[in-house]
Amino acid sequence: MTREDRALSSVLKDWLTEVTTSKVLTLLEPEIESIPSVRIGQARWISGKLAKSSDDSFIRFTRCYGRHTTLAGIWLFLEKEHKIEYLATAFGKRKGSDIRRPGQFYGIHISHGAEHNVKFSPACIDYFQKHIAGITNAEVLVCHNHPRTFITGLLSQIIDWSPLPSDTDRETTYQFKYRSLIEWLVSGNFRNIRFFLVENGGLREILLPPAGRLVTMLRDLTTRTTV
């Protein structure tokens, strides 16, 4: 086996390991089949605005839209056959401290990425930080897509290929949620930050960190309880 063959084999092995472990984690992250109580006309307006957006721009709503309608509008846009990844970050607040309370959203920041990645822009991060620091009961919906590839397209013909977060997706989710938890313990003001992935038309909320981080966390917890 040549050096190139060994390198390719290693990459394929790493990819299959990541896919397998993430697939196991999705057993605890049910795919969202439908979103209730959506105002479809407003959702289509949001989708249309996203389709016409430029990179690193902010779409301000003409009026506040509910959480479900906002998420549905983003889903309508991201489920299309895109060649690149997009990152849509919706900003709003809850009508009360309980995360089950209704939420109202007033705008979305959109970033255009590449075929296999997309990042938060400095402008989005700045707005994000000001939003969660300046608004009580702030809520943020972070959504991105995975474009269909030859492999996922082929596998979807063989098995039910539902949205599968990458390790990077999970680590990003963990970092934001961890910081939000620390800030809540310090300030008492809980910022609800939720992450979603759209892939092959499906929608899944990302709830868990990468498998490797989970193993480390469990090992640390076991060490502390046995000392």
Summary of the structure (lengths in Angstrom):
residues: 227
radius of gyration: 18.8
end to end distance: 47.4
largest distance: 62.1
contacts: 663
relative contact order: 0.15
helix: 48%
strand: 23%
